[in-house]
């Protein structure tokens, strides 16, 4: 019984460490995405396109916001990386 408990404890410990590693990676990716969206927004403000396309921009068609404060940015503030389903 002790051997089984030790095995389960070690497996749990490994999962917790892996979760923390993935959480840190998700936070870094989120920050990078926000920086890229901010840069894109600045480029669009400084350089308007000569022929606006009739359809939505590719970033808006993909559900991306150019507003760094919009969307799910606050979901990473508490360390949560739970997926949010957007219709």
MMTF fields as JSON, N, C-alpha, C and O atoms, coordinates in Angstrom:
{
  "mmtfVersion": "1.0.0",
  "mmtfProducer": "UNKNOWN",
  "numBonds": 347,
  "numAtoms": 348,
  "numGroups": 87,
  "numChains": 1,
  "numModels": 1,
  "chainsPerModel": [1],
  "groupsPerChain": [87],
  "chainIdList": ["A"],
  "bondAtomList": [4, 2, 8, 6, 12, 10, 16, 14, 20, 18, 24, 22, 28, 26, 32, 30, 36, 34, 40, 38, 44, 42, 48, 46, 52, 50, 56, 54, 60, 58, 64, 62, 68, 66, 72, 70, 76, 74, 80, 78, 84, 82, 88, 86, 92, 90, 96, 94, 100, 98, 104, 102, 108, 106, 112, 110, 116, 114, 120, 118, 124, 122, 128, 126, 132, 130, 136, 134, 140, 138, 144, 142, 148, 146, 152, 150, 156, 154, 160, 158, 164, 162, 168, 166, 172, 170, 176, 174, 180, 178, 184, 182, 188, 186, 192, 190, 196, 194, 200, 198, 204, 202, 208, 206, 212, 210, 216, 214, 220, 218, 224, 222, 228, 226, 232, 230, 236, 234, 240, 238, 244, 242, 248, 246, 252, 250, 256, 254, 260, 258, 264, 262, 268, 266, 272, 270, 276, 274, 280, 278, 284, 282, 288, 286, 292, 290, 296, 294, 300, 298, 304, 302, 308, 306, 312, 310, 316, 314, 320, 318, 324, 322, 328, 326, 332, 330, 336, 334, 340, 338, 344, 342],
  "bondOrderList": [1, 1, 1, 1, 1, 1, 1, 1, 1, 1, 1, 1, 1, 1, 1, 1, 1, 1, 1, 1, 1, 1, 1, 1, 1, 1, 1, 1, 1, 1, 1, 1, 1, 1, 1, 1, 1, 1, 1, 1, 1, 1, 1, 1, 1, 1, 1, 1, 1, 1, 1, 1, 1, 1, 1, 1, 1, 1, 1, 1, 1, 1, 1, 1, 1, 1, 1, 1, 1, 1, 1, 1, 1, 1, 1, 1, 1, 1, 1, 1, 1, 1, 1, 1, 1, 1],
  "groupList": [{"groupName": "UNK", "atomNameList": ["N", "CA", "C", "O"], "elementList": ["N", "C", "C", "O"], "formalChargeList": [0, 0, 0, 0], "bondAtomList": [1, 0, 2, 1, 3, 2], "bondOrderList": [1, 1, 2], "singleLetterCode": "X", "chemCompType": "L-PEPTIDE LINKING"}],
  "groupTypeList": [0, 0, 0, 0, 0, 0, 0, 0, 0, 0, 0, 0, 0, 0, 0, 0, 0, 0, 0, 0, 0, 0, 0, 0, 0, 0, 0, 0, 0, 0, 0, 0, 0, 0, 0, 0, 0, 0, 0, 0, 0, 0, 0, 0, 0, 0, 0, 0, 0, 0, 0, 0, 0, 0, 0, 0, 0, 0, 0, 0, 0, 0, 0, 0, 0, 0, 0, 0, 0, 0, 0, 0, 0, 0, 0, 0, 0, 0, 0, 0, 0, 0, 0, 0, 0, 0, 0],
  "groupIdList": [1, 2, 3, 4, 5, 6, 7, 8, 9, 10, 11, 12, 13, 14, 15, 16, 17, 18, 19, 20, 21, 22, 23, 24, 25, 26, 27, 28, 29, 30, 31, 32, 33, 34, 35, 36, 37, 38, 39, 40, 41, 42, 43, 44, 45, 46, 47, 48, 49, 50, 51, 52, 53, 54, 55, 56, 57, 58, 59, 60, 61, 62, 63, 64, 65, 66, 67, 68, 69, 70, 71, 72, 73, 74, 75, 76, 77, 78, 79, 80, 81, 82, 83, 84, 85, 86, 87],
  "secStructList": [7, 2, 2, 2, 2, 2, 2, 2, 2, 2, 2, 2, 2, 2, 2, 2, 2, 2, 2, 2, 2, 2, 2, 2, 2, 2, 2, 2, 2, 2, 2, 2, 2, 2, 2, 2, 2, 2, 2, 2, 2, 2, 2, 2, 2, 2, 1, 7, 7, 1, 1, 7, 7, 1, 1, 7, 7, 2, 2, 2, 2, 6, 6, 7, 7, 1, 7, 6, 6, 1, 6, 6, 4, 4, 4, 4, 6, 6, 6, 7, 7, 7, 7, 7, 7, 7, 7],
  "xCoordList": [0.828, 0.0, 0.872, 0.585, 1.941, 2.832, 3.469, 3.631, 3.825, 4.459, 3.492, 3.895, 2.235, 1.226, 1.034, 0.955, 0.958, 0.816, 1.998, 1.81, 3.201, 4.387, 4.339, 4.648, 3.953, 3.861, 2.844, 3.116, 1.681, 0.655, 1.111, 0.843, 1.789, 2.315, 3.296, 3.224, 4.207, 5.196, 4.539, 4.943, 3.535, 2.813, 2.101, 2.13, 1.479, 0.796, 1.789, 1.52, 2.909, 3.948, 4.423, 4.597, 4.633, 5.058, 3.999, 4.336, 2.721, 1.644, 1.557, 1.321, 1.745, 1.7, 2.847, 2.64, 4.042, 5.189, 4.971, 5.275, 4.453, 4.172, 3.102, 3.198, 2.096, 1.05, 1.635, 1.291, 2.498, 3.13, 3.979, 3.965, 4.713, 5.532, 4.646, 4.964, 3.549, 2.631, 1.942, 1.706, 1.628, 1.001, 1.946, 1.519, 3.217, 4.198, 4.348, 4.455, 4.355, 4.452, 3.232, 3.369, 2.048, 0.817, 0.842, 0.414, 1.336, 1.411, 2.37, 2.068, 3.531, 4.491, 3.925, 4.114, 3.238, 2.621, 1.538, 1.405, 0.773, -0.272, 0.358, -0.13, 1.431, 2.105, 2.682, 2.609, 3.252, 3.798, 2.679, 2.85, 1.547, 0.408, -0.073, -0.362, -0.157, -0.599, 0.371, -0.057, 1.675, 2.677, 2.568, 2.665, 2.368, 2.232, 0.964, 0.981, -0.126, -1.364, -1.204, -1.718, -0.504, -0.247, 0.599, 0.325, 1.625, 2.48, 1.672, 1.822, 0.833, -0.008, -0.945, -1.143, -1.516, -2.419, -1.677, -2.214, -0.459, 0.332, 0.646, 0.587, 0.979, 1.289, 0.064, 0.193, -1.103, -2.328, -2.695, -3.249, -2.401, -2.701, -1.783, -2.231, -0.507, 0.469, 0.422, 0.886, -0.115, -0.084, -1.447, -1.648, -2.394, -3.692, -3.564, -2.766, -4.337, -4.245, -4.915, -5.959, -4.32, -4.878, -6.218, -7.091, -6.395, -7.638, -8.207, -7.819, -9.114, -9.674, -10.436, -11.176, -10.247, -10.915, -12.378, -12.705, -13.27, -14.69, -15.05, -16.036, -14.266, -14.568, -13.862, -13.097, -14.116, -13.433, -11.954, -11.547, -11.151, -9.723, -9.456, -10.259, -8.342, -8.053, -8.004, -8.453, -7.465, -7.374, -8.758, -8.997, -9.68, -11.023, -11.798, -12.639, -11.508, -12.191, -11.782, -12.553, -10.57, -10.099, -10.527, -10.241, -11.209, -11.672, -10.622, -10.715, -9.616, -8.574, -8.966, -9.54, -8.663, -8.961, -7.684, -6.62, -7.784, -6.627, -6.509, -5.512, -7.505, -7.496, -6.872, -7.458, -5.657, -5.006, -5.828, -5.631, -6.74, -7.546, -8.796, -9.483, -9.088, -10.316, -10.073, -8.935, -11.138, -11.044, -10.691, -11.244, -9.757, -9.489, -8.205, -7.66, -7.699, -6.426, -6.494, -5.499, -7.649, -7.757, -7.801, -7.638, -8.014, -8.099, -6.734, -6.649, -5.667, -4.332, -3.817, -2.78, -4.512, -4.07, -4.021, -3.152, -4.93, -4.941, -4.231, -4.281, -3.559, -2.823, -3.665, -3.16, -4.94, -5.82, -5.565, -5.452, -5.478, -5.314, -6.461, -6.329, -7.589, -8.755, -9.184, -9.181, -9.551, -9.983, -11.372, -12.234, -11.562, -12.861, -13.367, -12.688, -14.566, -15.15, -15.842, -16.731, -15.429, -16.066, -16.85, -16.334, -18.082, -18.893, -18.386, -18.954],
  "yCoordList": [-1.197, 0.0, 1.262, 2.221, 1.25, 2.41, 2.651, 3.795, 1.584, 1.698, 2.345, 3.193, 1.947, 2.528, 4.011, 4.835, 4.35, 5.754, 6.584, 7.697, 6.061, 6.773, 6.975, 8.057, 5.94, 6.032, 7.103, 7.914, 7.102, 8.089, 9.501, 10.458, 9.624, 10.914, 11.458, 12.633, 10.624, 11.063, 11.448, 12.415, 10.685, 11.024, 12.371, 13.199, 12.579, 13.832, 14.996, 16.055, 14.79, 15.82, 16.206, 17.386, 15.196, 15.442, 16.245, 17.17, 15.894, 16.609, 18.066, 18.958, 18.309, 19.674, 20.497, 21.64, 19.928, 20.634, 20.914, 22.006, 19.944, 20.119, 21.188, 21.987, 21.208, 22.225, 23.62, 24.555, 23.758, 25.062, 25.502, 26.672, 24.558, 24.877, 25.328, 26.306, 24.631, 24.993, 26.331, 27.115, 26.58, 27.856, 29.023, 30.046, 28.871, 29.926, 30.148, 31.284, 29.055, 29.161, 29.881, 30.719, 29.563, 30.205, 31.7, 32.503, 32.072, 33.495, 34.218, 35.316, 33.616, 34.238, 34.377, 35.409, 33.358, 33.43, 34.502, 35.21, 34.619, 35.648, 37.041, 37.918, 37.247, 38.547, 38.865, 40.004, 37.86, 38.063, 38.429, 39.317, 37.75, 38.044, 39.473, 40.187, 39.887, 41.252, 42.281, 43.298, 42.019, 42.937, 43.006, 44.087, 41.874, 41.846, 42.57, 43.281, 42.392, 43.093, 44.605, 45.38, 45.02, 46.451, 47.008, 48.094, 46.263, 46.695, 46.793, 47.76, 45.822, 45.835, 47.038, 47.689, 47.327, 48.46, 49.766, 50.641, 49.906, 51.107, 51.249, 52.35, 50.133, 50.17, 50.589, 51.345, 50.122, 50.475, 51.933, 52.563, 52.478, 53.88, 54.768, 55.776, 54.417, 55.228, 55.027, 55.892, 53.93, 53.599, 53.081, 51.87, 53.994, 53.506, 52.887, 53.346, 51.862, 51.19, 52.047, 52.647, 52.115, 52.951, 52.422, 53.216, 51.114, 50.508, 49.631, 48.469, 50.162, 49.322, 48.15, 48.315, 46.987, 45.799, 45.812, 46.325, 45.256, 45.276, 44.349, 44.59, 43.286, 42.321, 42.662, 43.624, 41.883, 42.111, 41.789, 40.975, 42.438, 42.179, 40.755, 40.196, 40.144, 38.765, 38.576, 37.546, 39.556, 39.395, 39.403, 38.682, 40.219, 40.245, 39.001, 38.505, 38.499, 37.285, 36.089, 35.142, 36.134, 35.048, 35.229, 34.383, 36.326, 36.554, 37.242, 37.224, 37.854, 38.55, 40.006, 40.598, 40.569, 41.969, 42.779, 42.321, 43.98, 44.867, 45.657, 46.344, 45.564, 46.258, 45.351, 44.33, 45.721, 44.85, 44.665, 43.681, 45.578, 45.449, 44.614, 44.264, 44.296, 43.55, 42.058, 41.592, 41.33, 39.883, 39.233, 39.566, 38.293, 37.43, 37.777, 36.927, 39.006, 39.322, 39.211, 38.86, 39.504, 39.433, 37.993, 37.749, 37.047, 35.657, 35.128, 34.12, 35.775, 35.342, 36.08, 35.71, 37.097, 37.872, 37.024, 37.226, 36.091, 35.253, 33.933, 33.048, 33.79, 32.563, 31.493, 30.407, 31.765, 30.767, 30.683, 31.704, 29.482, 29.304, 28.489, 27.871, 28.484, 27.748, 28.314, 29.528, 27.428, 27.862, 28.477, 28.011, 29.538, 30.183, 29.963, 30.294, 29.402, 29.141, 30.396, 30.928, 30.87, 32.026, 31.546, 30.768, 31.997, 31.551, 32.12, 31.845],
  "zCoordList": [0.0, 0.0, 0.0, -0.716, 0.81, 0.838, -0.516, -0.939, -1.188, -2.505, -3.508, -4.305, -3.464, -4.352, -4.037, -4.948, -2.759, -2.364, -2.852, -3.345, -2.723, -3.182, -4.692, -5.192, -5.406, -6.868, -7.277, -8.162, -6.635, -6.949, -6.57, -7.296, -5.452, -5.019, -6.048, -6.408, -6.524, -7.503, -8.837, -9.482, -9.233, -10.462, -10.308, -11.218, -9.187, -8.918, -8.916, -9.483, -8.289, -8.221, -9.618, -9.921, -10.467, -11.837, -12.598, -13.336, -12.42, -13.112, -12.656, -13.471, -11.37, -10.851, -11.451, -11.859, -11.506, -12.082, -13.567, -14.047, -14.282, -15.711, -15.92, -16.851, -15.069, -15.151, -14.94, -15.663, -13.976, -13.724, -14.925, -15.31, -15.505, -16.677, -17.839, -18.516, -18.07, -19.149, -18.874, -19.793, -17.62, -17.25, -17.553, -18.087, -17.214, -17.494, -19.0, -19.461, -19.758, -21.207, -21.777, -22.667, -21.274, -21.737, -21.445, -22.273, -20.281, -19.922, -20.848, -21.317, -21.122, -22.03, -23.442, -24.085, -23.921, -25.25, -25.301, -26.299, -24.236, -24.171, -24.217, -24.93, -23.465, -23.457, -24.837, -25.298, -25.489, -26.829, -27.809, -28.644, -27.706, -28.58, -28.369, -29.33, -27.113, -26.821, -27.405, -27.951, -27.292, -27.838, -29.363, -29.944, -30.0, -31.458, -31.912, -32.917, -31.18, -31.534, -31.361, -32.168, -30.326, -30.11, -31.249, -31.76, -31.642, -32.748, -34.04, -34.786, -34.311, -35.499, -35.485, -36.511, -34.333, -34.213, -34.506, -35.186, -34.003, -34.254, -35.736, -36.284, -36.389, -37.814, -38.618, -39.581, -38.248, -38.975, -38.764, -39.666, -37.604, -37.341, -38.159, -38.706, -38.256, -38.965, -40.469, -41.212, -40.936, -42.344, -42.8, -42.882, -43.102, -43.564, -44.956, -45.773, -45.217, -46.506, -47.57, -47.311, -48.786, -49.852, -50.373, -50.723, -50.43, -50.893, -49.787, -49.664, -48.986, -47.926, -48.538, -49.507, -47.969, -48.486, -48.068, -46.998, -48.894, -48.555, -47.404, -46.707, -47.188, -46.131, -44.836, -44.769, -43.825, -42.543, -42.66, -43.489, -41.82, -41.847, -41.393, -40.645, -41.826, -41.437, -39.932, -39.428, -39.197, -37.749, -37.111, -36.142, -37.649, -37.094, -37.507, -36.757, -38.71, -39.159, -38.303, -38.144, -37.753, -36.9, -35.448, -34.601, -35.166, -33.795, -32.938, -31.711, -33.576, -32.831, -32.683, -33.596, -31.559, -31.318, -31.416, -30.999, -31.964, -32.003, -30.713, -30.491, -29.875, -28.592, -27.54, -27.18, -27.029, -26.042, -24.774, -24.061, -24.474, -23.276, -23.482, -22.522, -24.726, -25.009, -24.919, -24.983, -24.773, -24.847, -23.543, -22.495, -23.61, -22.465, -21.735, -21.032, -21.878, -21.244, -19.727, -19.092, -19.134, -17.673, -17.187, -15.992, -18.067, -17.629, -17.237, -16.536, -17.669, -17.299, -16.071, -15.522, -15.64, -14.489, -13.227, -12.38, -13.096, -11.902, -12.123, -11.269, -13.28, -13.555, -14.199, -14.486, -14.436, -15.032, -16.528, -17.207, -17.025, -18.468, -19.028, -20.084, -18.327, -18.794, -20.135, -20.338, -21.045, -22.36, -22.267, -21.521, -23.047, -23.126, -24.527, -25.499, -24.641, -25.945, -26.441, -25.776, -27.616, -28.219, -29.427, -30.229, -29.568, -30.711, -32.013, -33.07]
}
